[in-house]
Amino acid sequence: MPELPEVETVMTGLKPAFEGHRFTHVETRRKDLRIPFPKDFARRLTGHRVVRMWRRAKYVMADLDNGETLVIHLGMSGSMAVYTKGEDRRLGQFYYERAPDGAGKGKHDHVVFDTDAPARVVFNDHRRFGLMTLIDTEKIEEHKLFKAVGVEPLSDGLDAAFLAGVLKGKETSIKAALLDQRLIAGLGNIYVCEALWRAKVSPKRRASRVKPDEIVALVTAIKAVLREAVKAGGSSLRDHKRTDGELGYFQKSFAVYDRKNKLCHRKDGGIIKRIVQSGRSSFYCPVCQG
């Protein structure tokens, strides 16, 4: 599933096609994705302007001029592709020239958005684990999708004091605690593994036993690895693509993730191990993260 950097990359790629522009035509090719589309979904979007693009946790958010917000979750395999005509490069570096006439007619192209940028945006999802819905903008934080979602890790809300507070008394592993979306929003398996390695903290450590200096290092590591991954366009391991069809390349910078039995990058490190925690793979160096 795409994590925060991948979703941020998609949101940024959609901005030139969506933000400040109106939907001239919206078409859904089926009745549902993971959940049914809201009633009159296409009609409620058509003719309205996107006033703000942003991200909350692992969701792409588009605030509309009618007081509603379009919410998009990519699921396991969803992708958004942006098509423009001719040599028009006004839409920004994430765009590529490709005539849109045939775009959006693939077997798994489930939603097509045309905007007055002009651009065509196609949502493709062969597993249909993604979702799209509309929420009253002023009530987003009260909605069931968001009311229990934690702090944004790239915001000022995540600092050493906050992390120390939520870890106090927690008997779960630090890995499980960091993956808990009720505490920190948008963190996923890849970037938690990488942040723990940078902070020299074992994923097996009990959350309540992470030391104050390690908490400071962990907050720094989380923010750094996420910013670097966003800059790299995310990590493309299976389905993730940017809106221009290109792959992210942060996977080339992995220190531990998916590096089982390889040498740790640190001089005083060992061999990377893989263990399973709560059904997920954890990669770490038992020497420098001991």
N, C-alpha and C positions, 0 to 999 in steps of 0.2 A: 504494500500500500504506500502511495506517495506520502512522504513526511513533510514537515514544514518547508524545507528549502525547495522541494519540488513544487509544492502548491504556490509558494511565493513566486517562483519562476513563471508558472502558468499565469498567475494573476498579473504579473508585470507585463507579460507578453500580450495579454488581452487588453491592457489599458488603451493603447492607441486606437484599437478598433471599437471599444466600448465607451470609455470615459469621455463625456462631452458630446456623445452621439446618440441618435435615436434608432430604435429598432424599427426598420421599415417592413420587415416580414419575419415571422417566427413560425417554424413548423416542427411539430413532434411526429415521429414516425411510429410511435407505439403509445399505449395508454400509461405505461409505467416504466420505471427503472427499478431501483430497490424498493421504492415506494411509489404509489400513483402520483402522477402530476396533479397539481392543484386544479380545481375547476376553472375552466376558461384560461388556462395558463398562457397560451399563445396570445389570446386577445388582450389579456392584462399587461402584456409586455409591449405589444405592437403600438407604435406611435409615441412611446415614452422615451425620455432621455436618461442616460446613465449619468448621475451627478458625481458619483464617487466609486472608485474601485478600491477594495481593501481585502485583507485576509484576517480571518479569525480561526485560530487553531489550524485544522486541516481543510478549511472551507474557503472557497473563493466567494467574495461578497460584492454585489453590485447594487448600490443604492439608486433608486429611481426617483424621478421628479413627481411621482404620484404618491410617495410616502411608503412604498413597498421596497423590499430588498430581495433581489434574486440571489438565492443561495445555491452554490454548486459544490458537490463533493465528488471527487473523481473515482472513489472506490478503489478496487484492486487494479483495474486495467483501463480506466477512462482516460481520454486525452482530448485536448482542444486544439484544433488546427485552424489557422487563420489564412484566408486566401484573399489576394488582391489582384487587380487587373493591370496588365501592361507594365510600364516602367515607373509607375507611381510609387515612390519610396517615402512619401510623407508620413506613412504610418509607423515608421521607426525601424530600428535595426532587427527586431524580432520577426519581421515580415519578409516573405519571399514572393516573387512574381509568379503567379500561376492563375491562369484563367479559371474563374469559379464556376463556369457553366456546368461541369460534371461533378463538382464538389458537393458532397453531402448525399450522394446516391448509393453509397456502399451499403453492404448488408448490415453492418453494425453502426452506421451513421444514424443515431437516434434523434438528434435535435439539430436544427439548422437555424442560425441567427443571421439575418441580413441587416446591416446598419448603413447609415448614410455617410460613413467615413470616406469612401464606400469600402465595405469589406464583407466577407462571408465567413462566419465562424461555425465550425462543425464539431459536435460532440460525438465521439466514437467510443463505444464501450462493449466489447464482445462478451464480457461476463455479466454485464448489467448490475454491478454492485454499486454503481454510482447513484447519485440522487440529485434532483433539482426541485426546489420549492420556492414559494414566495412567502415572506414574513413581513408584518408591519415593522417598519424600520425602528420605530420608537420602542418596540417591545421585544427586540432581538434577545436581550439578555434574560428575558423571562421565558423565552421559548424553550421547549423541552430539549432541543438540540444543543442549547448553549447555557442553560441556567446552572449546570453543574461543571462547566468547563473552567479550568484553572487559569493562572496568570500566563501572559504571553512571555516566552523566554527571552525575547529580544527587547522587552520593555524594561523600564526602570523598576517595575514591580518585582522582577526577579533579581534579588541581591542576596548577599550572605545572610542577612538577618532573616529575610523571608524563608530561605531554604532551611536554615537552622531551625526555624519555628515549625515548619511542616514535617521535618524529619524527627523532631523530638518525640521520643517514646515509640517510634515506629519499629515494629518487629520484623517487617518484611526486608528483603534485600534492598540495597541502594538501587540496583538495576530496576527492580519492580516499582520502587517509589518514583523514580524518574519517568517511568513509562505511564504512570497514573495520570490520565488526562484531567482528573479532578484537581490535581495539584499544579501541574505545568502543562499548558496546552501545546500540542503540535509536535512534541518530542516523540521520536520513534526509535526503533531498535538500532538502526544503523548509527545514528548520531549520539545515542546514549553510549553505545560501545566505544565510539571514538572519543567522546568527552571523558569517560572514565579512564581511558588509557592516558590521555593528556594530563589528567589530574593525579595519575598514579594511584587510583583507588580500585580495588577489586570489585567486580560486579557481585561477588558473593558476600561482601561486607554487610552486616546488619545496618540498616539505615540510621538507626539511633546511635550507632558507634562511629559514624564518620566524624572525624575531629574538626574543630573550628578552622584550622589552617587548610585542611583538605576541602572544607565547604567553600572557602574563598577561592581555592584553585579550581574547584568544580564549576562554580558560577562563571568564572573567567573562561574555562574550557568550553562550556556549553555555548556561550555567546560567540566565541571565536570560531568554533567548528561550524555553527549555523551560518554565520556571516560568510565564511569561506565557501561553504557549500552553495549558498545563494549566488555568490559571485561566479561560481563554476557552472551554474545552471542546474544544480542538483546532481543526483546520482542516477544513472541509467543502468539498472541491472536487468530489468525485464521489460516493463511496458512504458516507463516514463519517457516522454518526448516533450521538448519545448513546443511552443505554438508555431514555430517556424519549421517544425519537423526534425530539427537537429536534436542530438542527444546531449544530456548533461555529461560532465566529465569529472565530477568530484570523486568518483570511484577510483580514479587513478591516484588519488591521494590517501586512500585508506591506510591507516596504520595497523589496525587489527581486524576490522570487519572482513569476513570471508577470506582470511589469511591463515587458516588452520595449518599447523605444522611448518609455517614459515618463520624465519628469523625476525625477532623484534627489531625495530629500527633503532632502538637505543643501544648504546655500546654495552651497557650493563644489563641488557635485557636477555630474555631467553627465547623459547620457542612458543609461538602463539598456540593457545589451546581453544577448543570449542566445547562448551557445555550447554546443556538445555535448562532453561529456567522458565517455569510457567509456560512450557510449550514453545518457547522461542530460543533461538540460538544466541549465545553470548560468546563473544570472542575477546580474549584478553591475554596478557602476558603474565604468567604466574610468578615471574621473577621481579619485574619492576612494579607490578601491581599487587604484590603479595600482602 
